[in-house]
């Protein structure tokens, strides 16, 4: 019989499919739990390379997986999420090449420009072990080597906590070159070296991951002039340009109501600029307003006085031991690492917390079951947009008391023993006459 042979075209197709298949480790062998380690990056940092037209390459000690999401220039690829290339207006070209990740701007390298390419932690091998290494390569395509730096902190003003992993954009003015970066897990920022100049620095929480501050995302910005170093302190909050609304009014007690607004309010607005008008419905009788204050100021002003009739208990023994014990010398502060972001301390500027509530206090008690029209004039949101919102305050009726069972009370009063013998009578000793007479022991 004549031996059949596969057509040449089919053989070429099988070879192409085999070449396009994903790399995978051979079966068997010990279980690999070590993450890939970054061992090299090129070009050298702070290198001046006129006419540069090559790839920026990050090399690992083992093969790197391309991930499950393709890198098509949309910013959603697994490798694209790990690279920040600056300056760039588009998602860079990111390719996996066995043990390396290669990066190049989609629009090509600009001449006489300072470039910064940052590889974030997260590169994975074929076992799913993810690298914890981070590396920044800074070089120029002809411009002088950069020396300026930016340091500081980023805070989420809505919670007064560090804005962990907030995105950072430094816009060089007037060239509009965008440099990207991130804050660390404590909200600290350390960016550089970067070229000298005037920058618009914006920090934001990138919820939709498009690397821009949008709509209702938390953000803040400041303009700095970089010569050698600059310090920033950014407080992120939603920059809503719509007027604030009164969502609800709830009676807190007989003379106090809690007003809840749809946005955070301007904490710097004086109370004298806000006017509250309260009208009793349905005849619109005016009700005199005493104060309209944020919760903290209201509670500090109307907090009940402390009870001074009770003597304070002092632990005299503990106080004596504290007086006789020698004071411990204060610990010397640890020296800050070179190039570290400034530590948070009492000297760091702070801001009052944001709140979406005001407490309204009236001169006369609110009528249970009554309804009041509450209008707040001149109140501003945190973006300082004024508004005159209004709502209706409905005071709840007091809870009805349960009817008293008089029959049960009468029965209880008539028979308080419950048919039992009192304990005192049961324990009472018998009279002396009931005791037997003692025997006469006389012989």
HUGILIN-V46327 format. One record per residue. N is the residue number from 1. RES is the residue in one letter. SS is DSSP state (2 for helix, 1 for strand, 0 for the rest). Layout:
<<N RES SS> <N RES SS>>
This chain:
<<1 X 0> <2 X 0> <3 X 0> <4 X 0> <5 X 0> <6 X 0> <7 X 0> <8 X 2> <9 X 2> <10 X 2> <11 X 2> <12 X 2> <13 X 2> <14 X 2> <15 X 2> <16 X 2> <17 X 2> <18 X 2> <19 X 2> <20 X 2> <21 X 0> <22 X 0> <23 X 0> <24 X 0> <25 X 0> <26 X 0> <27 X 0> <28 X 0> <29 X 0> <30 X 0> <31 X 0> <32 X 0> <33 X 0> <34 X 0> <35 X 0> <36 X 0> <37 X 0> <38 X 1> <39 X 1> <40 X 1> <41 X 1> <42 X 1> <43 X 0> <44 X 0> <45 X 0> <46 X 0> <47 X 1> <48 X 1> <49 X 0> <50 X 0> <51 X 0> <52 X 0> <53 X 0> <54 X 0> <55 X 0> <56 X 1> <57 X 1> <58 X 1> <59 X 1> <60 X 1> <61 X 0> <62 X 0> <63 X 0> <64 X 0> <65 X 0> <66 X 0> <67 X 0> <68 X 0> <69 X 0> <70 X 0> <71 X 0> <72 X 0> <73 X 0> <74 X 0> <75 X 0> <76 X 0> <77 X 0> <78 X 0> <79 X 0> <80 X 2> <81 X 2> <82 X 2> <83 X 1> <84 X 1> <85 X 1> <86 X 1> <87 X 0> <88 X 0> <89 X 0> <90 X 0> <91 X 0> <92 X 0> <93 X 1> <94 X 1> <95 X 1> <96 X 1> <97 X 1> <98 X 0> <99 X 0> <100 X 1> <101 X 1> <102 X 1> <103 X 1> <104 X 1> <105 X 0> <106 X 0> <107 X 0> <108 X 0> <109 X 0> <110 X 0> <111 X 0> <112 X 0> <113 X 0> <114 X 1> <115 X 1> <116 X 1> <117 X 1> <118 X 1> <119 X 1> <120 X 0> <121 X 0> <122 X 0> <123 X 0> <124 X 1> <125 X 0> <126 X 0> <127 X 0> <128 X 0> <129 X 0> <130 X 1> <131 X 0> <132 X 0> <133 X 0> <134 X 0> <135 X 1> <136 X 1> <137 X 1> <138 X 1> <139 X 1> <140 X 1> <141 X 0> <142 X 0> <143 X 0> <144 X 0> <145 X 0> <146 X 0> <147 X 0> <148 X 1> <149 X 1> <150 X 1> <151 X 1> <152 X 1> <153 X 1> <154 X 1> <155 X 1> <156 X 1> <157 X 0> <158 X 0> <159 X 0> <160 X 0> <161 X 1> <162 X 1> <163 X 0> <164 X 0> <165 X 0> <166 X 0> <167 X 1> <168 X 1> <169 X 1> <170 X 1> <171 X 1> <172 X 1> <173 X 1> <174 X 0> <175 X 0> <176 X 0> <177 X 1> <178 X 1> <179 X 1> <180 X 1> <181 X 1> <182 X 1> <183 X 0> <184 X 0> <185 X 0> <186 X 0> <187 X 0> <188 X 1> <189 X 1> <190 X 1> <191 X 1> <192 X 1> <193 X 1> <194 X 1> <195 X 0> <196 X 0> <197 X 1> <198 X 1> <199 X 1> <200 X 1> <201 X 1> <202 X 1> <203 X 1> <204 X 1> <205 X 0> <206 X 0> <207 X 0> <208 X 0> <209 X 0> <210 X 0> <211 X 0> <212 X 0> <213 X 0> <214 X 0> <215 X 0> <216 X 0> <217 X 0> <218 X 1> <219 X 1> <220 X 1> <221 X 1> <222 X 1> <223 X 1> <224 X 1> <225 X 1> <226 X 1> <227 X 0> <228 X 0> <229 X 1> <230 X 1> <231 X 1> <232 X 1> <233 X 1> <234 X 1> <235 X 1> <236 X 1> <237 X 1> <238 X 1> <239 X 0> <240 X 0> <241 X 0> <242 X 0> <243 X 0> <244 X 0> <245 X 0> <246 X 1> <247 X 1> <248 X 1> <249 X 1> <250 X 1> <251 X 1> <252 X 0> <253 X 0> <254 X 0> <255 X 0> <256 X 1> <257 X 1> <258 X 1> <259 X 1> <260 X 1> <261 X 1> <262 X 0> <263 X 0> <264 X 0> <265 X 1> <266 X 0> <267 X 0> <268 X 0> <269 X 0> <270 X 0> <271 X 2> <272 X 2> <273 X 2> <274 X 0> <275 X 1> <276 X 1> <277 X 1> <278 X 1> <279 X 1> <280 X 1> <281 X 1> <282 X 0> <283 X 0> <284 X 0> <285 X 1> <286 X 1> <287 X 1> <288 X 0> <289 X 1> <290 X 1> <291 X 1> <292 X 1> <293 X 1> <294 X 0> <295 X 2> <296 X 2> <297 X 2> <298 X 2> <299 X 2> <300 X 2> <301 X 2> <302 X 2> <303 X 0> <304 X 0> <305 X 0> <306 X 0> <307 X 0> <308 X 0> <309 X 0> <310 X 0> <311 X 0> <312 X 0> <313 X 0> <314 X 0> <315 X 0> <316 X 2> <317 X 2> <318 X 2> <319 X 2> <320 X 2> <321 X 2> <322 X 2> <323 X 2> <324 X 2> <325 X 0> <326 X 0> <327 X 0> <328 X 0> <329 X 0> <330 X 0> <331 X 0> <332 X 0> <333 X 0> <334 X 0> <335 X 0> <336 X 0> <337 X 0> <338 X 0> <339 X 0> <340 X 0> <341 X 0> <342 X 0> <343 X 0> <344 X 0> <345 X 0> <346 X 0> <347 X 0> <348 X 0> <349 X 0> <350 X 0> <351 X 0> <352 X 0> <353 X 0> <354 X 0> <355 X 0> <356 X 0> <357 X 1> <358 X 1> <359 X 1> <360 X 1> <361 X 1> <362 X 1> <363 X 0> <364 X 0> <365 X 0> <366 X 0> <367 X 0> <368 X 0> <369 X 0> <370 X 0> <371 X 1> <372 X 1> <373 X 1> <374 X 1> <375 X 1> <376 X 1> <377 X 1> <378 X 0> <379 X 1> <380 X 1> <381 X 1> <382 X 0> <383 X 0> <384 X 0> <385 X 0> <386 X 1> <387 X 1> <388 X 0> <389 X 0> <390 X 1> <391 X 1> <392 X 1> <393 X 1> <394 X 1> <395 X 0> <396 X 0> <397 X 0> <398 X 0> <399 X 0> <400 X 0> <401 X 0> <402 X 0> <403 X 0> <404 X 0> <405 X 0> <406 X 2> <407 X 2> <408 X 2> <409 X 2> <410 X 2> <411 X 2> <412 X 2> <413 X 2> <414 X 2> <415 X 0> <416 X 0> <417 X 0> <418 X 0> <419 X 0> <420 X 0> <421 X 0> <422 X 0> <423 X 2> <424 X 2> <425 X 2> <426 X 2> <427 X 0> <428 X 0> <429 X 0> <430 X 0> <431 X 0> <432 X 2> <433 X 2> <434 X 2> <435 X 0> <436 X 0> <437 X 0> <438 X 0> <439 X 0> <440 X 0> <441 X 0> <442 X 0> <443 X 0>>
